[in-house]
């Protein structure tokens, strides 16, 4: 796993992807920080985190599109599948490489809190709650992107597919609202990622919501392992 993790992390910084992702994160978060906090004279950064949720929906697919699709295209996936590493270790290594890059961009949010603390009283509970929410939501987006990447040889298709999947996950509440059957509506509504994310941004830490995000990550990692396992024996 660690060999895969090291290889993938190195690949991010040998290509523009890692730098572009982090730079885009800093750019958009800085813009939101100025718009929602500094220009308003407010220490409430909830708007910054909510804005970044939508930004990550677009940019995380670009971060994950090459993880497995590139190996499929270059036919190096067979080397990985026959390497002395478990499929779960392989998938986890690739997941963690993208997730670490994501967290490097996400850490700038805490720096904004430090900057504000020099000039005003800061609600650190709210900031950490938002940070944890974005970290959990980011984990889900990365796991979804990894799964979609395992289904294709095209990085472009992987990126578009991941964005489409993210959009469906975000619009679950809207989709549920047009379903006439209450039981089905309740079941679908319970899967709404943004609703659970929004609770964190208001300073409400829910273990059930945290468990939900972690469960979704595990499910998509498991599905990715199953896809690779099927390819191994094909």
C-alpha positions in Angstrom: 0.0 0.0 0.0 2.7 2.5 1.0 4.6 1.8 -2.3 1.4 2.6 -4.3 0.8 5.7 -2.1 4.3 7.0 -2.6 4.1 6.3 -6.4 0.8 8.2 -6.8 1.8 11.1 -4.6 5.0 11.5 -6.7 2.9 11.4 -9.9 0.8 14.3 -8.7 3.8 16.5 -8.3 5.6 15.3 -11.4 2.6 16.5 -13.4 0.7 19.8 -13.1 -2.4 18.2 -11.6 -1.4 18.4 -7.9 -0.1 22.0 -8.3 -3.2 23.1 -10.3 -5.6 21.5 -7.7 -3.9 23.2 -4.7 -3.6 26.5 -6.5 -7.3 26.5 -7.5 -8.2 25.6 -4.0 -6.2 28.6 -2.6 -7.6 30.9 -5.3 -11.3 30.1 -4.7 -11.1 29.8 -1.0 -9.3 33.2 -0.9 -12.0 34.7 -3.0 -14.7 33.3 -0.7 -12.8 34.4 2.4 -12.7 37.9 1.1 -16.3 38.0 0.0 -18.0 36.3 3.0 -15.7 37.3 5.8 -13.1 40.1 5.3 -15.3 42.4 3.3 -18.2 41.9 5.7 -16.0 42.4 8.8 -17.2 39.0 10.0 -15.4 36.0 11.5 -18.1 33.6 10.3 -16.4 31.4 7.7 -19.4 29.1 7.0 -20.0 30.7 3.7 -16.4 29.9 2.7 -16.8 26.3 3.4 -20.1 26.0 1.7 -18.7 27.7 -1.4 -15.7 25.3 -1.4 -18.1 22.3 -1.3 -19.3 23.3 -4.8 -15.8 24.0 -6.0 -14.6 20.6 -4.9 -17.5 19.0 -6.7 -15.8 20.2 -9.9 -12.2 19.9 -9.1 -12.0 16.6 -7.2 -13.0 14.7 -10.4 -10.0 16.2 -12.1 -7.9 15.0 -9.2 -9.1 11.4 -9.3 -9.7 10.9 -13.1 -6.2 9.4 -13.7 -5.9 7.2 -10.7 -6.9 3.9 -12.3 -8.1 5.0 -15.8 -4.5 5.9 -16.8 -3.3 2.4 -15.8 -6.1 0.9 -17.8 -5.2 3.0 -20.8 -1.5 2.2 -20.6 -2.2 -1.5 -19.9 -0.1 -1.2 -16.7 -3.1 -2.3 -14.6 -2.1 -5.9 -15.1 1.2 -5.3 -13.5 -0.5 -3.7 -10.5 -3.1 -6.5 -10.3 -0.3 -9.2 -10.2 1.9 -7.2 -7.8 2.5 -8.6 -4.3 -0.1 -6.3 -2.7 -3.7 -6.9 -1.9 -6.4 -5.2 -4.0 -7.6 -3.4 -1.0 -4.1 -2.1 -0.3 -3.8 -1.0 -3.9 -7.1 0.8 -3.8 -6.4 2.4 -0.4 -3.0 3.6 -1.6 -4.5 5.3 -4.6 -7.4 6.8 -2.5 -5.0 8.1 0.2 -2.8 9.8 -2.4 -5.6 11.8 -3.8 -7.1 12.4 -0.3 -3.8 13.8 1.0 -3.7 16.3 -1.9 -7.2 17.2 -1.1 -6.4 17.8 2.6 -3.4 20.0 1.6 -5.8 22.3 -0.1 -8.3 22.1 2.7 -5.8 23.1 5.4 -5.8 26.7 4.1 -9.2 27.0 5.8 -7.5 26.6 9.2 -5.0 29.3 8.3 -7.8 31.7 7.7 -9.0 31.1 11.2 -5.5 31.8 12.6 -5.3 35.1 10.6 -8.7 36.2 11.9 -7.7 35.3 15.5 -5.1 38.1 15.5 -7.8 40.7 15.0 -11.0 39.3 16.6 -12.5 36.5 18.6 -12.9 33.4 16.6 -15.3 30.6 17.1 -12.9 27.7 16.7 -15.6 25.1 17.3 -17.4 26.3 14.2 -14.3 26.4 12.1 -13.2 22.9 13.1 -16.7 21.7 12.5 -16.7 23.1 9.0 -13.2 21.7 8.4 -14.2 18.2 9.5 -17.4 18.4 7.3 -15.4 19.4 4.3 -12.8 16.7 5.0 -15.5 14.0 5.3 -17.4 15.3 2.2 -14.0 15.4 0.3 -13.4 11.8 1.2 -16.7 10.8 -0.3 -16.0 12.8 -3.5 -12.5 11.2 -3.8 -13.9 7.6 -3.3 -16.6 8.2 -5.9 -14.0 9.6 -8.3 -11.7 6.6 -7.7 -14.6 4.2 -8.4 -15.6 5.9 -11.6 -11.9 5.9 -12.7 -11.8 2.2 -12.3 -14.6 1.7 -14.9 -12.9 3.4 -17.9 -9.7 3.9 -19.8 -10.5 7.5 -20.5 -9.5 10.2 -18.0 -12.0 12.6 -19.6 -14.9 10.1 -19.2 -13.7 9.4 -15.7 -13.8 13.2 -14.9 -17.2 13.7 -16.5 -18.6 10.6 -14.9 -17.4 11.6 -11.4 -18.8 15.0 -11.8 -22.2 13.5 -12.8 -22.2 11.2 -9.8 -21.3 14.1 -7.5 -24.2 16.1 -9.0 -26.6 13.3 -8.4 -25.4 12.9 -4.8 -26.0 16.6 -4.2 -29.4 16.7 -5.9 -30.8 13.7 -4.0 -33.1 15.9 -1.9 -34.5 17.4 -5.1 -34.9 14.0 -6.7 -36.7 12.7 -3.6 -39.1 15.7 -3.6 -40.7 14.5 -6.9 -41.2 10.9 -5.8 -44.9 10.3 -4.7 -44.2 7.4 -2.4 -43.3 8.6 1.1 -41.3 5.6 2.1 -39.2 5.8 -1.0 -38.9 9.5 -0.5 -37.6 9.1 3.1 -35.1 6.5 2.1 -33.7 8.6 -0.7 -33.7 11.7 1.4 -31.6 9.9 4.1 -28.8 9.6 1.5 -28.6 13.4 0.9 -24.9 14.3 1.4 -25.3 18.1 1.3 -28.0 18.1 4.0 -25.7 16.2 6.3 -22.8 18.4 5.3 -24.8 21.5 6.1 -25.5 20.4 9.7 -21.7 20.4 10.3 -21.4 24.0 8.9 -23.8 25.2 11.5 -21.6 23.9 14.3 -23.6 20.7 15.0 -21.3 17.7 15.2 -23.3 14.5 14.6 -21.6 11.1 15.0 -24.4 9.6 12.8 -23.5 12.0 10.0 -19.8 11.3 10.4 -20.5 7.6 10.3 -22.6 8.1 7.2 -19.8 9.8 5.3 -17.3 7.1 6.4 -19.7 4.4 5.3 -20.1 5.9 1.9 -16.3 6.1 1.5 -16.0 2.4 2.5 -18.8 1.4 0.1 -17.2 3.0 -2.9 -13.7 1.7 -2.0 -15.3 -1.8 -1.7 -17.0 -1.4 -5.2 -13.6 -0.3 -6.6 -12.0 -3.4 -5.2 -14.7 -5.5 -6.7 -14.2 -3.9 -10.2 -10.4 -4.7 -10.0 -11.1 -8.2 -8.7 -13.3 -8.9 -11.7 -10.7 -7.5 -14.0 -8.0 -9.7 -12.4 -9.9 -12.9 -13.1 -11.2 -11.8 -16.5 
